[in-house]
Amino acid sequence: MRNPAYYLDDPRPTQKQAPYTFFLPDPRRLEALEPGDHAKLIFVPTTEGTKYGAERMWVHIIEKEGTIYRGKLDNIPDDVPGLSLGDIVKFEAWHIIDAEFHNKQKEKSLKFPRRTFYERCLVDKCVLDDGTKVHFIYRENADLTDDGDKYPDSGWRIRGDWRGLSDEEVDARQCEYVALGAVLNRDDSWVRLIDEPEGAAYTRDWENDTFVPDGE
């Protein structure tokens, strides 16, 4: 798996840390890969001072033995000294972050829908950066979507734990406009409520560690 020019990243820890924004292929897609198909891997250059810390590139599979693959690099590296288009790459199934099948019918039959959380929300920065737990959520009119935005505003507004803080301290917090998944990666205790309609508002019941309708 090792090459003096690079090593292949293990994406599993990243997926574990960010399950709502970093997705790995369905195991059924991996099992179905065969010579002629393509696998996307993360190449980490071993040379210091490269343009990027890692590059995601496709490999054309030429051999498969169990969960071990050999293939030819099918992209031109941007800045991985010592790695070139067509180089042989040996890897395992768990290295793969995406898969494509040369047979279009197979590609179609092996598509498995998954829920994504790319819609945007406003959240206290402390939830993202400091590990502050979510205290209060409410869904208002989604009015922050701009023309050309790839992902719309969901309307969700998320406040971090404010116990022990003054109103002035809470009001002074910085907010971020990010994907819902970025918030769920930090605290997904409220995910069951994510499809609640506009006007919904919930406060965390800290004693029972659940969310209850605001005002109850």
TAMOMO-V76333 format. One record per backbone hydrogen bond with DSSP energy under -0.5 kcal/mol. CO is the residue of the C=O (numbers start at 0). NH is the residue of the N-H. If there is no record, write none. Layout:
CO_NH + CO_NH
This chain:
2_5 + 4_45 + 4_46 + 5_2 + 6_43 + 8_10 + 9_12 + 10_14 + 11_15 + 12_16 + 13_17 + 15_18 + 17_20 + 17_21 + 19_116 + 20_22 + 25_28 + 25_29 + 26_30 + 27_31 + 28_32 + 29_32 + 33_36 + 36_60 + 37_99 + 38_58 + 39_96 + 39_97 + 40_42 + 40_56 + 41_8 + 41_43 + 42_44 + 42_54 + 43_6 + 46_49 + 54_42 + 54_56 + 56_40 + 57_73 + 58_38 + 58_60 + 59_71 + 60_35 + 62_69 + 64_66 + 64_67 + 66_92 + 67_64 + 68_90 + 69_61 + 69_62 + 70_88 + 71_59 + 72_85 + 74_76 + 79_82 + 83_86 + 86_72 + 88_70 + 90_68 + 91_94 + 92_95 + 93_10 + 97_39 + 99_37 + 101_103 + 102_106 + 103_107 + 104_108 + 105_109 + 107_110 + 109_111 + 110_112 + 116_180 + 118_179 + 119_153 + 120_177 + 121_157 + 122_175 + 123_126 + 123_127 + 124_128 + 125_129 + 125_131 + 132_160 + 134_203 + 135_158 + 136_201 + 137_139 + 137_156 + 138_198 + 140_142 + 145_148 + 151_119 + 154_139 + 155_121 + 156_137 + 157_123 + 158_134 + 158_135 + 161_164 + 165_169 + 166_170 + 167_171 + 169_172 + 173_124 + 175_122 + 175_177 + 177_120 + 178_181 + 178_182 + 179_182 + 179_183 + 180_184 + 181_185 + 182_185 + 182_186 + 187_190 + 189_192 + 190_193 + 192_195 + 196_199 + 199_138 + 200_213 + 201_136 + 202_211 + 203_205 + 204_208 + 204_209 + 209_204 + 211_202 + 212_215
